[in-house]
Amino acid sequence: MPFTLPPTRPRGHFRWTICALVFFAVTINYIDRLVFGILAPELQKIFHWSNADYTHIAFWFEVAYAIGLACFGRVLDWIGTRRGFALSLTGWSLAAALHAMMSTIAGFSAARFFLGLTEAGVFPAAVKTAAEWFPRKERALVTGIFNAGSNVGAVVAPLLVPWLFLTYGWQWAFIVTGAIGFGWLVFWLWLYRPPALHPNVSAEELAYIQSDPPEPVQEKIPWLTLLRLRQTWAFIVAKFFTDAVWRWYLYLLPLFFAQNFKLDIKNFGMPFITIYLMADVGSVGGGWLSSWLLGRGWSVNAARKLAMFVCALCVLPVMFSAVVSNMWIAVFFVGLAASAHQGFSSNLFTTVSDMFPKHAVGSVVGIGGTAGALGAMLLLTITAKLFAGSSAAGNTSVYTTLFVIAGFAYLVSLAAMHVLSPKLQPVAGNDIKR
């Protein structure tokens, strides 16, 4: 039986179906990424790991993520979004299930490395999809929507993983969550085509998708040329600081709440659901804010940076999370910071498609993601050294130090970005010929 796409739909909204597919891919990505962190307190008991041991295992995910991001953006620009996204998801689904076969620090480190290498494709592919399927005025909102998938994954994981652990054991938590991605893969391969070639995209919708002014640069931009551009470094620096904080949250929050507030895996649900539901609001809200400002006549530069500044201010209270005695106050501070991070991130990702031609978006997002992974590696190294140098009673001071770093990271990030790209000026032909 020959392969056929679904019948053509008369209305011009198919791009939102593509947005939904990307949203679910990011959701699955974060479910698979978070299983290890949620199980960390239990795996510590089973395998007798210290906090430093756990942090060292997490470090290898970041090493691979940095390598993968450095390569995957270019792979996407080479083989295309459809095949690149499918390749990434297949790899990370297999890597997630591979954890179930491990029993040593070296084994888990290898599994995390493979997971990081393959998960590196998700955000370059997602941002590239948004650039291909949406005009500039919708991209921040779209980025906010698919970025919210990370928070939905972070809500689903603390509900699903403890149940799988308590009912079937820790191995099945990795196997079941790893298998979810293959269901998504069927729909992706069935539904995805470039908009100009898609039978479900009407002429009116295609004209809307392509309604931005012609891009000033049509030729491929080599990596070395990208690395000479201030616009690239603006994104690199911002990702270096903010990704480090976000991934520290993903790895260490279960340990923080387990050790500071005696929370166990049976009771992770509500605190983590609260944190990541708040993050969902921030992801969509941050993207909506800059899109709303653009609709009211603000420049791209002013709209994006004001939204990011508001988010950076909202992160500051997280500095007090380790010193409050009430767990729910800490949950609120962390949830507000997670919400602000996602709003900041939605706008930060969108600045790439604001400044670069579509054919360079995957490469720039990959380069910036590599910088974010290097930042996460640095912060995990600092974390491991702080834990190694303190007793169990001193963990609160370690967490306090780390939350202070997290609190200031976004203001530093935005300031550096503004210095490097004060107007978010799009790359022009003269820029790449210098």
C-alpha positions as CSV (number, residue, x, y, z in Angstrom):
1,M,0.0,0.0,0.0
2,P,1.6,3.3,-1.0
3,F,2.4,5.9,1.6
4,T,0.0,8.9,1.6
5,L,-0.2,12.0,3.8
6,P,-3.6,12.9,5.4
7,P,-6.1,14.6,3.1
8,T,-5.7,18.3,2.5
9,R,-7.5,20.5,5.0
10,P,-9.2,23.7,3.7
11,R,-8.1,26.0,6.6
12,G,-4.7,27.6,6.9
13,H,-3.6,26.4,10.4
14,F,-1.6,23.3,9.8
15,R,1.6,25.0,11.1
16,W,0.1,24.6,14.6
17,T,0.0,20.8,14.1
18,I,3.7,21.0,13.5
19,C,4.0,23.1,16.7
20,A,2.1,20.4,18.6
21,L,4.5,17.7,17.3
22,V,7.5,19.7,18.5
23,F,5.8,20.3,21.9
24,F,5.4,16.6,22.4
25,A,8.9,15.8,21.3
26,V,10.3,18.2,23.9
27,T,8.0,16.7,26.5
28,I,9.3,13.2,25.8
29,N,12.8,14.5,25.8
30,Y,12.5,15.9,29.3
31,I,10.7,12.8,30.7
32,D,13.7,10.7,29.6
33,R,16.2,13.2,30.9
34,L,14.6,13.5,34.3
35,V,14.2,9.8,35.2
36,F,17.8,9.6,36.5
37,G,17.4,12.7,38.7
38,I,14.1,11.6,40.2
39,L,15.5,8.2,41.0
40,A,18.7,9.7,42.4
41,P,17.9,9.4,46.1
42,E,16.9,5.8,45.6
43,L,19.8,4.9,43.4
44,Q,22.1,6.4,46.0
45,K,20.7,3.9,48.5
46,I,20.8,0.9,46.1
47,F,24.4,1.6,44.8
48,H,25.8,3.5,47.9
49,W,26.7,6.6,45.9
50,S,27.7,9.9,47.6
51,N,26.4,13.3,46.4
52,A,29.8,13.7,44.6
53,D,29.5,10.3,42.9
54,Y,26.0,11.3,41.6
55,T,27.3,14.6,40.4
56,H,30.2,13.0,38.5
57,I,27.7,10.7,36.7
58,A,25.6,13.7,35.7
59,F,28.7,15.4,34.5
60,W,29.1,12.9,31.6
61,F,25.7,13.8,30.2
62,E,26.9,17.4,29.9
63,V,30.2,16.3,28.2
64,A,28.2,14.4,25.6
65,Y,25.6,17.2,25.3
66,A,28.3,19.7,24.5
67,I,29.8,17.4,21.8
68,G,26.4,16.6,20.4
69,L,25.3,20.2,20.2
70,A,28.5,21.3,18.5
71,C,27.7,18.7,15.7
72,F,23.9,18.3,15.6
73,G,23.1,21.8,14.5
74,R,25.3,21.4,11.5
75,V,23.8,17.9,10.9
76,L,20.3,19.4,10.8
77,D,21.3,22.1,8.4
78,W,22.8,19.3,6.2
79,I,20.2,16.5,6.3
80,G,17.1,18.5,7.1
81,T,14.8,18.9,9.9
82,R,12.6,15.8,9.3
83,R,15.5,13.2,9.2
84,G,17.5,15.1,11.8
85,F,14.8,15.2,14.4
86,A,14.0,11.5,13.8
87,L,17.6,10.5,14.2
88,S,17.9,12.4,17.5
89,L,14.8,11.0,19.1
90,T,15.5,7.4,18.1
91,G,19.0,7.7,19.6
92,W,17.9,9.2,22.9
93,S,15.0,6.7,23.3
94,L,17.4,3.8,23.0
95,A,19.9,5.5,25.4
96,A,17.2,6.1,28.0
97,A,16.3,2.4,28.0
98,L,20.0,1.5,28.2
99,H,20.2,2.8,31.8
100,A,18.3,-0.3,32.9
101,M,21.2,-2.5,32.1
102,M,23.7,-0.6,34.3
103,S,24.9,-1.2,37.8
104,T,28.2,0.7,38.2
105,I,29.2,4.3,38.2
106,A,31.1,3.7,34.9
107,G,28.0,2.0,33.4
108,F,25.6,4.8,34.4
109,S,28.2,7.4,33.2
110,A,28.3,5.7,29.8
111,A,24.5,5.6,29.6
112,R,24.3,9.3,30.5
113,F,26.9,10.1,27.8
114,F,24.9,8.3,25.1
115,L,21.7,10.1,26.3
116,G,23.4,13.5,26.2
117,L,24.9,12.9,22.8
118,T,21.5,12.0,21.2
119,E,19.3,14.4,23.2
120,A,21.5,17.3,21.9
121,G,19.4,17.4,18.7
122,V,16.0,18.4,20.3
123,F,16.4,22.1,20.7
124,P,18.3,22.9,17.5
125,A,15.6,20.9,15.6
126,A,12.8,22.6,17.5
127,V,14.1,26.1,16.8
128,K,14.8,25.3,13.2
129,T,11.3,23.9,12.8
130,A,9.9,27.2,14.2
131,A,12.0,29.2,11.8
132,E,10.8,27.1,8.9
133,W,7.1,27.1,9.8
134,F,6.3,30.4,11.4
135,P,6.8,34.1,10.5
136,R,9.0,36.1,12.9
137,K,6.0,37.7,14.7
138,E,4.8,34.3,15.9
139,R,8.1,32.6,16.7
140,A,8.5,33.7,20.3
141,L,5.1,32.5,21.2
142,V,5.7,29.2,19.3
143,T,9.1,28.8,21.1
144,G,7.3,29.4,24.4
145,I,4.8,26.7,23.6
146,F,7.2,24.0,22.6
147,N,9.6,25.1,25.4
148,A,6.7,24.5,27.8
149,G,7.0,20.8,26.8
150,S,10.0,20.6,29.0
151,N,7.9,21.6,31.9
152,V,5.1,19.2,31.0
153,G,7.7,16.5,30.9
154,A,8.9,17.6,34.3
155,V,5.3,17.4,35.6
156,V,4.7,13.9,34.1
157,A,8.0,12.5,35.2
158,P,7.6,12.9,39.0
159,L,4.1,11.2,38.7
160,L,5.1,8.4,36.3
161,V,8.6,7.5,37.5
162,P,7.8,6.9,41.3
163,W,4.8,4.8,40.3
164,L,7.0,2.7,37.9
165,F,9.7,2.4,40.6
166,L,7.4,1.4,43.4
167,T,5.4,-1.0,41.2
168,Y,8.0,-2.6,38.9
169,G,11.4,-1.5,40.0
170,W,13.9,1.1,38.9
171,Q,14.9,-0.7,35.6
172,W,11.3,-0.5,34.3
173,A,11.2,3.2,34.9
174,F,14.0,3.6,32.3
175,I,12.6,1.1,29.9
176,V,9.0,2.4,29.8
177,T,9.9,6.0,29.5
178,G,12.5,5.2,26.8
179,A,9.8,3.4,24.7
180,I,7.4,6.4,24.6
181,G,9.4,8.2,22.0
182,F,8.8,5.6,19.3
183,G,5.1,6.4,19.3
184,W,5.9,10.1,18.5
185,L,8.3,9.0,15.8
186,V,5.5,7.4,13.8
187,F,3.5,10.7,13.7
188,W,6.6,12.8,12.9
189,L,7.5,10.7,9.9
190,W,3.9,10.6,8.7
191,L,3.1,14.3,9.1
192,Y,6.3,16.3,8.6
193,R,7.3,17.9,5.3
194,P,8.7,21.3,4.5
195,P,5.8,23.8,4.3
196,A,6.4,24.5,0.6
197,L,6.0,20.8,-0.2
198,H,3.2,19.9,2.2
199,P,-0.2,19.1,0.7
200,N,-1.9,20.2,4.0
201,V,-0.6,23.8,3.7
202,S,-2.8,26.1,1.7
203,A,-1.4,28.8,-0.6
204,E,-2.7,31.4,1.9
205,E,-1.0,29.7,4.8
206,L,2.3,29.3,2.9
207,A,2.2,33.0,1.9
208,Y,1.7,33.9,5.6
209,I,4.6,31.6,6.7
210,Q,6.9,33.2,4.1
211,S,5.6,36.8,4.8
212,D,8.8,38.1,6.4
213,P,11.1,40.2,4.2
214,P,13.7,38.3,2.2
215,E,16.7,37.2,4.2
216,P,19.8,39.4,3.5
217,V,22.1,36.3,3.4
218,Q,21.2,33.4,1.2
219,E,24.5,31.5,1.1
220,K,25.7,29.0,3.7
221,I,27.6,30.5,6.5
222,P,30.7,28.5,7.6
223,W,31.2,27.8,11.3
224,L,34.4,29.9,11.5
225,T,32.5,32.8,10.1
226,L,29.6,32.4,12.6
227,L,32.2,32.4,15.4
228,R,33.5,35.8,14.2
229,L,30.1,37.4,14.6
230,R,29.1,39.3,17.7
231,Q,25.5,38.1,17.3
232,T,26.7,34.5,17.7
233,W,28.7,35.4,20.8
234,A,25.7,37.2,22.3
235,F,23.7,33.9,22.2
236,I,26.7,31.8,23.3
237,V,27.3,33.9,26.5
238,A,23.7,34.0,27.4
239,K,23.4,30.2,27.0
240,F,26.6,29.6,29.0
241,F,25.1,31.2,32.1
242,T,21.5,30.3,32.0
243,D,21.7,26.6,30.8
244,A,24.1,25.9,33.6
245,V,21.5,27.0,36.1
246,W,18.6,25.2,34.5
247,R,20.3,21.9,34.2
248,W,21.6,22.2,37.8
249,Y,17.9,22.4,38.8
250,L,17.1,19.2,36.9
251,Y,19.9,17.2,38.5
252,L,20.0,18.6,42.0
253,L,16.5,19.6,43.0
254,P,15.4,16.1,44.0
255,L,18.5,15.8,46.2
256,F,17.9,19.3,47.6
257,F,14.3,18.6,48.7
258,A,15.2,15.1,49.9
259,Q,18.1,16.3,52.0
260,N,16.8,19.7,53.2
261,F,13.1,18.8,53.7
262,K,13.2,15.0,54.1
263,L,11.1,14.5,51.0
264,D,11.1,11.0,49.7
265,I,10.2,9.6,46.2
266,K,6.6,8.8,47.3
267,N,6.0,12.5,47.9
268,F,7.9,14.2,45.1
269,G,4.7,14.6,43.1
270,M,3.0,17.8,44.3
271,P,6.1,19.9,44.9
272,F,7.6,19.1,41.5
273,I,4.2,19.4,39.8
274,T,3.9,22.9,41.3
275,I,7.4,24.0,40.2
276,Y,7.0,22.9,36.7
277,L,3.4,24.0,36.2
278,M,4.7,27.5,37.2
279,A,7.5,27.0,34.7
280,D,4.9,26.2,32.0
281,V,3.2,29.6,32.7
282,G,6.5,31.4,32.4
283,S,7.4,29.7,29.1
284,V,4.3,30.6,27.3
285,G,3.9,34.0,29.2
286,G,7.5,35.1,28.3
287,G,7.0,34.3,24.7
288,W,3.6,35.9,24.7
289,L,4.9,39.1,26.3
290,S,7.5,39.9,23.6
291,S,5.0,38.9,20.8
292,W,2.4,41.2,22.4
293,L,5.0,44.1,22.5
294,L,5.9,43.5,18.9
295,G,2.2,43.7,18.0
296,R,2.0,47.1,19.7
297,G,4.8,48.5,17.6
298,W,7.9,47.8,19.8
299,S,11.1,46.9,18.0
300,V,12.3,43.3,18.1
301,N,15.3,44.4,20.2
302,A,13.2,46.2,22.8
303,A,10.5,43.6,23.0
304,R,12.8,40.6,23.4
305,K,15.1,42.3,26.0
306,L,12.3,43.8,28.1
307,A,10.7,40.4,28.4
308,M,14.1,38.9,29.3
309,F,14.8,41.6,31.9
310,V,11.4,41.0,33.6
311,C,12.3,37.3,33.8
312,A,15.8,38.0,35.1
313,L,14.3,40.0,38.0
314,C,11.8,37.2,38.9
315,V,14.7,34.8,39.3
316,L,16.3,36.7,42.2
317,P,14.2,35.3,45.1
318,V,15.6,31.8,44.4
319,M,18.7,32.9,46.4
320,F,16.7,32.3,49.6
321,S,15.5,28.8,48.8
322,A,18.0,27.0,51.0
323,V,17.5,29.1,54.1
324,V,13.7,29.1,54.5
325,S,12.3,26.6,56.9
326,N,8.9,26.0,55.1
327,M,9.2,23.7,52.2
328,W,6.4,25.3,50.2
329,I,8.1,28.7,50.4
330,A,11.1,27.0,48.9
331,V,8.9,25.4,46.2
332,F,7.5,28.9,45.4
333,F,10.9,30.5,45.0
334,V,12.2,27.6,42.9
335,G,9.0,27.5,40.8
336,L,9.2,31.3,40.2
337,A,12.8,30.9,39.1
338,A,11.9,28.0,36.8
339,S,9.1,30.0,35.4
340,A,11.3,33.0,34.8
341,H,14.0,30.8,33.2
342,Q,11.6,29.4,30.7
343,G,10.3,32.8,29.8
344,F,13.9,34.1,29.4
345,S,14.8,31.0,27.3
346,S,11.8,31.3,25.0
347,N,13.0,34.8,24.0
348,L,16.6,33.9,23.9
349,F,16.0,31.0,21.5
350,T,13.9,33.4,19.3
351,T,16.7,35.9,19.0
352,V,18.6,33.4,16.9
353,S,15.9,33.4,14.2
354,D,15.7,37.2,14.6
355,M,19.4,37.7,13.8
356,F,20.3,34.8,11.5
357,P,19.0,33.3,8.3
358,K,17.0,30.1,8.5
359,H,19.7,27.9,7.1
360,A,22.1,29.0,9.9
361,V,19.6,28.7,12.8
362,G,20.4,25.0,13.6
363,S,24.2,25.7,13.7
364,V,23.9,28.7,15.9
365,V,21.5,27.0,18.4
366,G,23.9,24.1,18.4
367,I,26.9,26.3,19.1
368,G,25.1,28.1,21.9
369,G,23.8,24.8,23.3
370,T,27.4,23.6,23.5
371,A,28.3,26.7,25.5
372,G,25.4,26.0,27.8
373,A,26.6,22.4,28.3
374,L,30.1,23.7,29.1
375,G,28.5,26.1,31.7
376,A,26.6,23.2,33.2
377,M,29.8,21.1,33.3
378,L,31.5,24.0,35.2
379,L,28.7,24.3,37.7
380,L,28.5,20.6,38.2
381,T,32.3,20.5,38.9
382,I,31.9,23.3,41.4
383,T,29.0,21.5,43.0
384,A,30.9,18.2,43.3
385,K,33.9,20.0,44.9
386,L,31.6,21.8,47.3
387,F,29.9,18.6,48.3
388,A,33.2,16.7,48.6
389,G,34.5,19.4,51.0
390,S,31.5,19.5,53.3
391,S,29.8,17.1,55.7
392,A,26.1,16.1,55.4
393,A,25.3,18.9,57.9
394,G,27.0,21.4,55.7
395,N,24.8,20.7,52.6
396,T,22.6,23.7,53.4
397,S,25.5,26.1,52.9
398,V,26.4,24.3,49.6
399,Y,22.9,24.7,48.3
400,T,22.8,28.4,49.5
401,T,26.0,29.1,47.5
402,L,24.6,27.5,44.4
403,F,21.2,29.3,44.6
404,V,23.0,32.6,44.9
405,I,24.9,31.8,41.7
406,A,21.6,30.9,40.1
407,G,19.9,34.1,41.3
408,F,22.4,36.5,39.6
409,A,23.1,34.4,36.4
410,Y,20.3,35.9,34.3
411,L,21.0,39.5,34.9
412,V,24.7,38.9,34.1
413,S,23.6,36.9,31.0
414,L,21.3,39.7,29.7
415,A,23.9,42.4,30.4
416,A,26.6,40.5,28.5
417,M,24.2,39.9,25.6
418,H,23.3,43.5,25.4
419,V,26.9,44.6,25.2
420,L,27.6,42.1,22.4
421,S,24.4,42.8,20.5
422,P,22.9,46.1,21.6
423,K,20.3,46.1,18.8
424,L,19.9,42.4,17.9
425,Q,20.9,43.4,14.4
426,P,20.3,40.8,11.7
427,V,23.4,39.4,10.0
428,A,24.0,41.1,6.7
429,G,26.0,40.1,3.7
430,N,28.8,42.5,4.6
431,D,29.1,40.8,8.1
432,I,30.1,37.5,6.6
433,K,32.5,39.0,4.0
434,R,34.8,40.7,6.5
